[in-house]
Amino acid sequence: MIKKHNAFGILELLIVIIIAIVVYFSFFHSNYGRKNPFDDNAGIKTQQQAVDSKIQEIEDYKKLRQDIEKNLQKGY
């Protein structure tokens, strides 16, 4: 009975090793050029800040344009 239990432990160990290898290669050796999938979150935050900045610039330009149009209508 000891051999059956020992063989079952080795089988479990092999399954864990195979799963670890699959997870390692799927996360850290993907074909999309990224080495660490957790770095994407930092890039998203940076892109979001850039988009927010551009939106704020557009809103500022719209307000400036409205002010210029009001001033032109008043004759300044």
C-alpha positions as CSV (number, residue, x, y, z in Angstrom):
1,M,0.0,0.0,0.0
2,I,2.9,2.4,0.5
3,K,3.8,2.3,-3.2
4,K,0.3,3.2,-4.2
5,H,0.2,6.1,-1.9
6,N,3.7,7.2,-2.9
7,A,2.9,6.9,-6.6
8,F,-0.2,9.0,-6.1
9,G,1.9,11.7,-4.5
10,I,4.3,11.7,-7.4
11,L,1.3,11.9,-9.8
12,E,0.0,14.9,-8.0
13,L,3.4,16.5,-8.0
14,L,3.7,16.0,-11.8
15,I,0.3,17.5,-12.4
16,V,1.2,20.6,-10.3
17,I,4.5,21.0,-12.1
18,I,2.7,20.8,-15.5
19,I,0.1,23.3,-14.5
20,A,2.8,25.7,-13.2
21,I,4.7,25.4,-16.5
22,V,1.6,26.1,-18.6
23,V,0.6,29.1,-16.4
24,Y,4.2,30.4,-16.6
25,F,4.5,30.2,-20.3
26,S,1.0,31.5,-21.0
27,F,1.4,34.6,-18.8
28,F,5.0,35.5,-19.2
29,H,5.9,34.3,-22.7
30,S,2.9,35.4,-24.7
31,N,3.1,36.1,-28.4
32,Y,1.9,39.7,-28.0
33,G,5.3,41.1,-26.9
34,R,4.5,41.7,-23.3
35,K,6.7,40.2,-20.6
36,N,4.5,40.9,-17.6
37,P,0.7,40.9,-17.9
38,F,0.4,43.0,-14.8
39,D,2.3,45.9,-16.5
40,D,-0.8,46.6,-18.7
41,N,-2.5,48.2,-15.8
42,A,0.1,50.9,-15.5
43,G,-0.1,51.6,-19.3
44,I,-3.9,51.9,-19.1
45,K,-3.6,54.5,-16.3
46,T,-1.1,56.5,-18.3
47,Q,-3.3,56.3,-21.4
48,Q,-6.4,57.3,-19.4
49,Q,-4.5,60.3,-18.0
50,A,-3.5,61.3,-21.6
51,V,-7.1,61.0,-22.8
52,D,-8.4,63.0,-19.8
53,S,-5.8,65.7,-20.5
54,K,-6.8,66.0,-24.2
55,I,-10.5,66.2,-23.2
56,Q,-9.7,69.0,-20.8
57,E,-7.8,70.8,-23.5
58,I,-10.7,70.5,-25.9
59,E,-13.1,71.8,-23.3
60,D,-10.8,74.7,-22.6
61,Y,-10.6,75.5,-26.4
62,K,-14.4,75.4,-26.6
63,K,-14.7,77.8,-23.7
64,L,-12.1,80.1,-25.2
65,R,-13.9,80.0,-28.6
66,Q,-17.2,80.9,-27.0
67,D,-15.5,83.8,-25.1
68,I,-14.0,85.1,-28.4
69,E,-17.3,84.9,-30.2
70,K,-19.0,86.8,-27.4
71,N,-16.4,89.5,-27.5
72,L,-16.7,89.8,-31.3
73,Q,-20.4,90.1,-31.0
74,K,-20.1,92.8,-28.4
75,G,-17.6,94.7,-30.5
76,Y,-14.5,94.5,-28.4
